[in-house]
């Protein structure tokens, strides 16, 4: 039992010690973030209060915010709670941040602006950083699971960027409702039920502790939940016979306990409590105005004495959310509706809250209330609150008397949820449309949304089950819709790899008559068969990009040039036009970062990461992967949540961190049905094969690489596109393990299949490398030189360096060491820059065998940069380019203080002491 002020915390010594360390670290200028999770009544709020008291005693300023179920649909309501005491300081923020932050609160100057969620988040972080100049801050957030999505996004943004700020984030959420934004971003502390001894001590500490049979029943039913122990003890003290009644489910029992105090209260007090519960707002003036002259502030006293609420100045708070729930449930239907109508009448200046109260007061369907929510959704959308817009439209749909109007609102809600990046929600909304209308346009749009929702998970067959019928049905009547559906379907068809889906897409695409905009057909052709359709796709690609880049901040639903840029970037990647893919996808990401469409951001960031990886820009690839994963984890985009860690594991394996690579793969694919996700399956095999290769285990490597082709008499690629890029690695492992004949069978079959189309320079070089490794001595050199002949091969530096190393080894074994040396030197430069330690060591050994003593790695090489994170390298490059800390922060969404903190840590890692030395210490980007 630990005394804290006037309260006692029982059985939580470990938790309190962690909180104490968090506060102590904060007083020395170190940041931190901790999320406490547990069931209702576990004591999370008490621990938050204890941490707040510790902080105040240590001179740390405490800012508080509490989620509210009723305000979870109001965009940035929680953030307003948190920042309200300091909003007057927003005038000191950079102009764009100030406009974005104040704009979401409706406090801007009225100038029309486009919502910019990243600038909003950065403005909040910068404001807190400015406040922390005068002393450390502890942000205490309770009931995080009921915060609005806009606030959650800001908190997740800040949690990732607190390093270097004297700011700590302490949150609490129910263990069954941890917000996805924070699930993987913040360290977790699970608040478990008390053990029997601690539960007994807590009972003993109550004013009238139960004894005998009553004590046993209380301990049994409370199951270690502190709130249940306290409230059940109070119930037994009030009515000792209650200990002998039937057992009730715990939550029902607790809610019944909370409501049991209500009949003893004056009727006017009960009315005040109901209005407070209905309002789900702590604003005392609003509640009193709604009740009218029937109540005075003194009428709160009985509820305060009963321990139900706490009234401070102009705020009223329930002691626990379950008390609010019990009060609301104890009221009659008529009483609840009367409260909501009265609250709506007084909220004249708050149209969004007014709309929600009108909706709650509606009896059955009500088009007027639905229109108010529809308008609220439009306002939320303009502020960038897509999730709030979807919530409002979903409720408006339920109130709509006309089934077709209801279906239309559900389709719009699904669209908003798609832009917010919540695929499961999109699927739920879309599924309702078919039960409401026969309108073909609405049904088609709902199917498109449902298809998208499944496409970004790993349920590719289900996605295509929605999309392909739409595409086929619209071929003649609406060819634009048909191509749109085909374009959406091509991505899950690519990821699935199943031939029947790709063949159907290509058949439908051939039936669609030519259109002014052929971008959907281009992606279908390239994404479903990039070898056979290469020549045609490249010709279409050259004609396709004529539009200017979209304006920054343009709304995604209107941003057609941006959509074209994304599709063209994906097309360029699948056709091995890697440099063009990086240009297009990189530009697309620059625009998408200014919008709240996390679903699009995550998938484009992953595609960009793949292109950067293949081009040898591995540090930039890691940064893109981190961005993709963070966005996908928040929204449940399973394909990216799995794919990004698999590619990160590949980079780890190639750099020699093999154990970490294997662990990363295992975590990523746990619970995933890989045979139905062949692109992921192939990439997983390669990551594990690369780890084996890095350890010199060629047999294990061969087994992994061989698994990307079938075991048929004529082996087929497991994935029609991804498998062939690992052909040469398969052959290289085969010749070292005596399996050349099996590898030759794969190579011969692959060569015949590729001959049916046109291969890229990259794929041509891979096949020549494989041929060289399997050829007789008289023929091998021809294939080695062919693999190196096309200068375009330098676009894929790691693969080109592997060819040079293989060729040099072949030359040296034929006593042609002089010819091998330049090849080895060129390969070594690439391997050192990329930090591929196993390949670097092998190349250095070959150089020594060829009579050359390798020089030490140059300054600025991957060896000297290995300790820098992708973000630190980005900061270093921006600082080297002459940007100030504030300008860097604006560019990459950090506060100036955090930028300075990172630079302080970067300098010793690079062996420099000043900003002026950065330019010479860093390699050029892409080197």
N, C-alpha and C positions, 0 to 999 in steps of 0.2 A: 504494500500500500504506500503510495507516494503522495505526500501533501503538496498541493499547489494552490497557494492563496487560500481561499475559504472553501475549497473543494478537495476531495480525495479521489485519486485515480487508483483503482485496485487492479492488480494483476497485469499491469502494462509497463513494467519497468523497461523491457527491451524497446518497446515503441517510444517511450519517453526519452530513452537514451539517444535513439536515432534523431528524434526531433531536437534534442539539446545540441547534438553535433551540427545539425543543419543551421541552427541559430548561431552557434559559436563560430562556424565558418563564415557566416554572413557578417559578423562583427569584424572579421579580419579581411573583408573585401572579397570573399569567395562566393560564387553563385552556387545555386543548386535547385533541383526540382524533384519533388516527391509526390506520388499519388497514393493515397491510402484508399484501399478498397475493402469492403466488407458488406454484410447483409444489413438490413434495417435494424437499428438499435444496437449495432455492434460497438458503438462508442466513438465513431469517427468524429462527430461534432465535438464531443468532449475533448478529444485529443487535439483537434484544431484550436479549441479555446485554450487548452494548456500551452500549446506552442505560441499562441498570440500573447499570452501572459509572459512566457519566457522572453519573447522578443521585446516586449515593452520594458521589462525590467532591465534588459541589456541595452536600452536606448535605440532599439530598432523600430522604425515606424511601420505600422501594420495597416494594410489596405485590405478590405474585405468585400466579398461578393458571394451571393448565394443564388443558385439556380432555382427557378420556379417553373412548375409544370405548366402553368397558365401562360407564362411569358416565353416558353421555349420556341414559339413560333414567331416571336417578334425579333427581327434582326438586330443584333448587337445590344440587346437589352442588358445582358450581363456585363458587357464591356462598359456600358454607361454607368452601371452601379460602381464598377471598380475605379473608373477614372474621373467620376463626377467631381470629387474634391479638387482636382487639379486641371480641369478643362480650361480655366482662365489662363493657364501657362501655355496652352497650345499656340498662342500668338507667337511664341518664340521658335516654333518649329519651321523647318523649310517649307516654302509655300505649297509645294505639291503634297507633302505629307499632311500639312495643316488642313488643306482643302479636303483631302480624302478622309481624314479622321473626323473632322467636324461634319462632313457631309453625311456620314452614316447616321449621325445623331440629329440630322435636320438643323444643324446650327451654323451652316455655311451662309454665305452672303446672298444666296439665291441664284447665283450664276449656274446655268445648267452644266453639269459635268457628268462624265461617264465613271461609274464606280470602278475603283482600282483596289481590289482586296489586299494586294501585297503592300501598296503604299499605306493603306489603312493600318495594317499590322505593323509596318515599320514606324508609322507615326505614333502608335501606341507604345512601341518599344522605346523610341527616342524620347517620348514624353516621360516615361518612367525612368529612363536613364538620366534625364535632366533633373527630375525630382531627387534621384539618388545621389546627385552631387552634394546634397545637404545632409546625407546620412543614409545608411542602408535601408532597404525596403523588404518586407515580407508580405507577399500576396497570399492571402488565405481564402480559398475558394471552396465553399461547401455545396453539396448537392450538384456536383459537376454534371451528373447525368441529365439534369434538367436544364442546363444552359442551352441557349440558342446556338445553332450551328455556326453563325458568324463569329460569336464570341469564342467558341471552341477552336475555330480555325486560327484566331488571333493568339489564343493561349498556346496552341501547338507551335505556332510560328515563334513565339517568344521563348518557349521551352528549349527550342533548338539553338537559340542565339543568346542565351544568358551569360555564356562564358565571358569573363572579364567585367561583368556588371555586378555591383553590390546589391543584387536583387535575387531573392529566392522565391520559388513558387511552391506552395503547399496546397494540395487539392485533396478532395475526398469524393468518392463516388460509390454507388452500390456495385457490388461485385458482379451482378448480373447485367449491368447496364453501363459498363465502362465505355466512354466515347471512343470511337475508332481513331479519332484524331490524336488521342493521347495514349492509346493502348501500347504502342511500341516506342513512343517518344520520351517517356518519363519513367524513372525508376519506380518500381511498385513496392508497396508495403501492405501486405494482406493482414487485416485485423481479424484474427480468429476469435471464436467464442472463448470465454474464460474457462480455464480448467476447473474441475470441481472444487478444489481448495479455494481458489480465488473467488469463485461464485459464492461459496459459503461465507467468505470474509465480507463480500459486498452486501449480502443479506444481513449480516451482523451489524453492519454500519447503518442500516436503515433505522428511522425513528422507532418503529414498532416491528422488529423482525419476527417473522413467523416461526413457530416451533412445532415439534412433533410431526404428525402426518402432514400438516399444512406446509411445513418447511420442505419435506420430501417432494410434495406435489409441485411446489413452486420451482424447486431445483430441477425436477424432471421436465416440466413443461417449458421452462425458460431456456433450457439447453445451452446454458452459458452465455446467453445474449444479455448484456448488461441492462439495456432498457427494459427488457421483459422481466428481469429479476426485480428491478425497482418497482415497475408498475404492478406486477403480480403481488408483490409484497404489500403495496398500498391497497390493492383490492381485497386481500385477505384481512388486512387490518380493519378495513371498512366493513367487511361482511365475512366473518370467520367461516360461515357455512359454505362460502364459495369454494373453499378448498376441497369440498366433497362432491362437487358437481361433475358433470360429464366433461371430458377433455374436448377442447375446441382447437382448430388449427391456429397456430401461433399468431399469424397476422390478424386473423379475425378476432382472436381473443384480445390482442392488444388494442385494436381499433374499438372493440366493445368496451374495453377498460377506459379508453380516453373519452368515449361518448358517455360513459356512466356518470361523469361529473356534471353533464349538461343539465339534467332535470332539476338539480339543486340551485341552478343559477337563475337570477331574475330574467324575465322574458326579454327585456330590452338588451341585456348582456348577451343572451343567446342570439339575438338578432344581429348584434354587432359582430359576434364571432362568425356567424354565417356569412355576412357581407365581406368580412376579411378573408374567409376561406374562398368565397366565390371570386373575389378580386385577385387573389393570389398575388397581392401587391402589398408592400409594407407602408404605403402612403396613407397615413392617418387622415389627412384632410379629405381625400377622395372618399374614403369609407364613411366618414361622418356626414359628408355632403349627400351621399347616396341614401343613408338612413334618414336624414332630415332632422327635424326638430324633435323627433321621438327620443333621441339619445343625446347625452352630454359626455364629455371626456371622463367624468367620474364613473360612468356606467361600465367602464373597463375594469374597475377595481376588483369586483368579484372574480373575474376571469384571471386577473393577475394573482390574486390570493390563492386561487385553485391551482396555480402553476401551469396554466394553459398557454398564456401569452406573456410577452414582455413588451411594455410600451416605453419608448424612449423618445422624448421630444415629439417629432412628427412621424415617428415610425412605429409600427406594430409588427411583432414577429411571433409566430407560433413556436413553442418550445421544441417541437419536433414535427416534421412533415406529416407523420401519421395522425397527429392531433388534428391538423387541418383536414385530412381525409375523413377522420371520424366525425368531425363537426359537419362537414358537407354531406356525408352519408346519412347522418341522423336527421337532417331536414327533410321535409316532404318535397315532392315534385313541385308543387305550387310555390312553396317558400323559396326554393332554389331559383325558379324562373323569375319570381318577383325581384329577387336580389340582382340577378343579371340585368333585368330591364332597368332597374334603378341605377345601376352602375353605368349602363350604356347612356342613360340620360344625362349624367353629370360629366361624362368624358367627352365633352363637346370638342375640346382642343386635341383630342387623341384619337383620330379616325381609325387607326389600326386596332387599338384596344376596344374601342367602341364597336367595331365590326365583330370582334370575337365575342363580346358580351351579347350583342344582338343575336348572334348565331346560337349561343348557349341558351338564350331565352326563347328561341323559336320552338314552336310546337309542330313537329312534323316538317314537311317541306315548306320553304319560304324563299321565294325568288328575290325579294328585296334584301333579305339578309345575305343570300348567296351573292348578289351583285356587290354588296359592301365588301365582302371577303375577296371577291374578284378584283375590286379596286385596290384593296390592301395588297393583294398579290402583285399587282402592277407596280405599286410603290416599292415593294420589297425588291422586285426585279430591277428597277431603276437604280436602287442602292447597291446592287450586287448580291442581294440576299436571295439567291435562287432556291435554297432549301426552304426558307420561310415562305417564298412564293408558292412552292409546291405544296407545303402544308396548308396554306390558305385555300388554294384551288381544290385540294382534296376535300376539305370541309365544305367548300362551296358546292362541290359536286353532290355531296350527300344531301344538301338542302335544296337542290334544283328539282322542281316538279316535272320538268320536261326531260324524258330519258335521253333524247338526243343532245340537249344542252348539257346534261350531266356527263354524257360520254365525251363531249368536246372539252369540258373542263378537266376531266380525268386525263385526256390526251395531253392537254397543256401542262397539267401537273407532272405527268411523266416526262415531258420535255424539260421542265425546270429541274426535276430530280436528276435527269441525265446530265444537264449542265453542272449541277452540284456534285456529280460524280458518285451517285448512290445507286448502283445497278440493281440491288435487290428491291429497293423501293420502286424503281422504274418498272420492274417486272410485275410487282403487285398491282400497281396502278393500271398498267396496260392490260392485265388479265381481266379487269372488270369491264372493259369497254365492250367486248363481244357479247356480254349479257344484256347490254342496254340499247344497242342500235344495229341496224342493218346498213347504215350509211357506208358505202364502199370507201370513201375517202378517209373517214375516221377509222374504220377497221384497218385500212392499209397503214395509216400512220401509227396506230397502236401496235401493229405487228412490227413495224420498223423499230419502234422504241423497245419492244420486248426482245427483238433480235439483238439490238445493241446491248441490252442488259445482260444477256447470256454470253454475248461475244467477248466481253471483257472479263468474264470468269473463265472457267475451263469447260463449260457445258456447250461445246461448239455444235454438236449435232442438234441440240435443242434450239440454238440460235438460228441455224440454217433452216430448221423446220418452220420458223416464222418468216424468214426473209425470202426464201426461194419461191414459195407460192405467190407472194406479193409480186416478185419480179416477173414470174411467168404470166400471171393474170393481167399484168399491165403492159405487156409487150406492144399490143396494138393500140389500146385506148389511151394509155399514158406512158409513152416510152421514156420520158424523163424520170418518172417514178421508178420504172423498171431498172434503168441504169443506176439510180440512187440505191435501190435495194441490192442490186448486184455488187456495187462497190462496197456496201456495208457487209455483204455476205462473203466477199473475197477474203477479208481478214480472218474470220473464224475458219474458213475453208483452208487457208494457208496454214494456220496454226494446227488444225486437226491433221492435215496431210492426207486424209482419206481420199482416194482417187474419185470415188463416185460423186462427191460433192463438187470437186473442181470440174469434172466433165460436164455436170449439169449446168454449172455457171457458164462455161464456155458455149454450150449449146444454146442457152437462152440469149447470151450476148450476141451470137450470130444472127438471131432472129429479130433483134431490135433494129429498126431502121436508123440510118445515120441521123445524128442530131447536131445542133450547133455546138453544144458542149459535150465532148466525147471523153471527159476525164474519167467517168465511171467505167466506160468500156476499156480504157487504157489500163486502169488498175486491175480489172478482171483478167485481161489478157496476160499482163506481166505477173500478177500475183498467183495465177493458177498454172502457168507453164512458161517460166521465163526463158527457157532454152528454145523451144519450138516457136514461141511468139516473139523472140528477141528482136528480129529485124523490123517487124511490123510495129512493135511497141516503141522502139527507138525512134522510128519515123514519126509516130504520133506524139512522142514525148517532145521532139524538137519543135513541133507545131503548137503544142499545147500551152506553153507558158508565154503569154503575151500581156497578161494583166499586170498592173502595178501592185506593189505590196499593199496590204491592207493598212488603214490608218491605225496607229497605236490606240488601244483601248476600245476599238470598235466592238459592238456586241457580237458574240459568236453566231447568233442566229441570222445576222445580216452580213456576216463577214465571209462572203463567198470567195474572194481572192485568197483569203487565208486557208479556207478549206481546200482549194485547189493546190496551194503550196504544200499542205500536209500530204495530200495524195501523191503529188509529183515527187515529194521527198521519199515516200515509201517505194514508189515505182523505181526511182533512181537506185535506191539501196538494193532492191531485189534483182536489178539488172547489172549490179556491180559497177554502177556509175557512182562510186563511193564519195568522191570529192563533191559532186553535185548534190548528193544526198545530204552531206553535212551542211552545205550552203543553204539548201532549202529547209531542212529540218531545224537547223540552228536559227534561221530567220523566223520560222514558225514559232519556235519556243520563245524567242524574244517578244513576240506579240502575245502568245498565250499566257505568259507570266503576268501580263497586265489584266487578265480576265480571271473570273473565279471558276472556270470550267476545269475542275481538277481531273475529270475523266479523260478529257482530251490531252491535258498537260502530261499526264502519266504515260499514256501510250506513245505520244510523240517523243517524250524524253527517253523512253526505252529504245525506240527506233534510232534516235540520235546516238545513244550510247553504243548501240551495235555498230553503227557506221564509224564512230570515233575509234572504237576498239579495232576494227578491221584496218583502219587507216594508220594505226600506230600511235594515236593520241590517247594513250591509256590513262593519263591523269585526268584529262577532260572527260573521258568515258566514265571514270569512277564518280566524278562530280555529277554527271548526268544520271547515272544509276542511283545515286543517293537521292536526287531530286525525284526521279520516277518512283522509287520505292516509297518515299515519304508520302507522296500524293496518293499512290495506289493503296497503301495501307489504310489511309484515312477513309477512302471511299469503298473499299472492298473489291478492287479490281484485281481479281485473283491471278489472271494471266501475268500481270506485271509483278504482283507480289511474289510470285514464284520465279518468273524469268529474270528479274533484276538480280536477285541473290545468286542465281546460277551463273550469270555472266560475271558477277563479282568474284565468285568462286573460281572461275576460269582464270581470271587475272591473278588471283592468289596462287593458283597452281603453277602458272607459267613463271611466276616470280619465286617459286620454291617454297611457298608457305603451304605445304601439302596437307598437313593435318587440319589446319584451319579451313582449307578449301573443302576437304571432305565433310567436315562438320557443317559448313555452310550449305552444301548440297543436301545433306541429310535433313537439315532444318527446313530448307526450302520446299522439298518435294514430299514432306511428310503428309500423308492423307490425300495425295494427288493421284488420280488415275492416269499415269503417264502414257499407257498405250493409246488413250484417246486424245493425247496432246503430243503428237509425234515431233513437232518442232522442239518442244521442251525436252522430250525424251532424248532426241539426238544431241541437243546441247548439254544435257546432263551427262550422257555417255562421254562426250568430249571432255568436259571438265574433270571427270574422274580419270579418264585416260591420260589427260595432260598431267594430273597429279602423279600417276604411276610412272609416266615417262620422266618427270622431273626427278624421281627417286631412282631412275635406272632400272625399274621393273618393267622390262619390255614385254614380257609375257602378259602381265596384267593389262598393260596399255593396249596390246593387240586385242585382247578379249573385249575391251571397251570399244575400240575403234571398229572392230569387226561387227559389233552389235548394231551399228548404224546401217547395215545392209542385212537383208534376209538370208536365210540358209537354204534357199531354193537352188536347184541345179543351175539356174540363171539368176544370180542374186539381184534383187531389186533394192533400191534405196528405201530405207525405213521412212525417210521424208524426202519427197521429190526434189526439194531444193537444198535443204541444209546438209544432207548426208554427203554429197559429192565434195564438199570443201575439206573433208577429213580423209579423203581417199589416199593422198600421199602420206599422211601420218600413219594410216593403216599399213601401207606397204613398207614404210620405214621400220615399223615395229615387226612386221612379218619377216623381213630378211634377217633380223637379229635373233629370231626365235625359231627358224627353220620352218616357216609356214608360207614360203614363197608361192607354192602352187595354189594354195587357197586364195592368196592375195591376187595372184595372176587371174584367177577365175573372176574375181570381183572386178578387176581392172578391165579385162577384155569385154565383159558384159556392159560395164559403164561406158566404155569408149564407143561401143556400137549404139547404145542408147543416145548418147550426146551427139552422135553424128547425124541424128534425125533433125537437129536444129542448128543453132549457132551459139557457140560458147563465148563468154567474155574473155578478155585478156587474162583475167585472174584465174578463171577455171581452166583455161588452156595451159597456163603455166603449172597448175597443180597436176594435171594429167601428165604433162611432160616430166615433171619430177618423179611421179610414180613410175612412169615408163623407164626412166633412167635407172632407178633403183633396182628394177627387175630385169633390165636388159643384159645381154651378154656384153663383155668389155668392148667389143668392136662397135656396138650400137649405142652404148650408154652415153658416150660423150655428145653424140648428136642430140639426144634428148635434154641433157644438161644445158647445152648452149641454146637450144630452142626455148627452154624454160626461162632463160635469162635474156633472150633476144629482144623482147618487146619492152621499150623503156616504160610503158604504162605499168609494168609490174612493180615499179618503185612505189606505186600508190598503196601497196600492201606490204610494208617494210618487213614485218616479222616473217611472213611467208617467203619473201624474196631472200631474206637472210638465211632461212633454213635451206633453200636451194643452194646458196653459195657455200654454206658449211658442208652440205652433202657432196657437192662437186669438188670442193677443196680436199675433203677426206679421200675421195676417189683418186684425185690427182696425186696426192702425197703417197698413197699406197702403190702408186705406179712410178715412184721415184721422180715425180715432177713437182718437187716442193717449191721451186721458184715460181711456177705458175699458180700454185695454191695460195701463196702468201697474200697477194692483193685481195683475193676472194675472202680469205679469213679476216683480213683487216677490215674490210667493208662489213662483213657479218658481225664482227666484234663491236664495231661502232654502234650498230643497231641494237644488239643485245644489251650492251651497257646502257644505252639511252633508255631502253624499255625496262631495265632492271630485271631481266630474265636470268637470274643467277645460275640455274643449271646449264643453260645454253652458253652463258658467258664463260663458265668454268670449262666446258667442253671445248669451246673455241680457243681459249687461251692455251689449253693443253695441246691442241692441234698446232697452234702457232709455234709453241716451243719445240714440238716434234719436227716442224718445218724449218727450224734453225733461227727463230725470231723470239726475242724476249719482249713480251707485251709491256707496253707502258702502263703506268698507273692510270686509273680512270680519271678523266678530266674533271675540273671543277664544274659544277653545274650539271653533272651527269646524273643519271637516275640513282646512283649510289649515294651521292651527296644530297639528293633531294628526297630520298626515300622517307625521311622522317616527317616531311611536310604532308599535311592532309591536303586533299584537293582544294578545300576552301582557303587554306593558308597559301597555297601556290597561287591561287587566283588573286588574293590580296597582295601578295608580293609583286605579281606582274602589274597590277594596277598602280601600286605605289611606284614601281620602277618607271611606269609611263608618266609619272608626274602628278597623279591625282592626289588630292588631300584626303585626310581620313573621312571628312564629311562627304566628299564626292564619292569615295569608295563605298561608304555606307549606303548612300543613295543608290548606287549601281547594284549592289548585291544584297541589299535589305538587311543591313546591320547598323547598329548605332555607332557613332564615331568612337565612343569609348571602347567598344568591343574590337573595332578595327585596330586601334592603338594597342590593345592587349595582345592581339594576334601578332602584330609586328614585333612587339617586345619579345615574343617567343620565337619568331622566325629568324631574327638576326643571328643568335648563337647557333642555330641549326645550320645556317649557311656559312658560318665562320666570318661574319661581317659585323660591323659596329654602327653603321649609319645607313640611312636611306639612299644616299648617293651611290653606295656600292651595290645596290640591288641589280642594276642593269647588267653589270659585268658578272654577277653571280648566277644569273638565270639563263638557261638556254632559250632560244627562240621558240615560241609556241609551235607544236607539231614536230619539233626536232626529236 
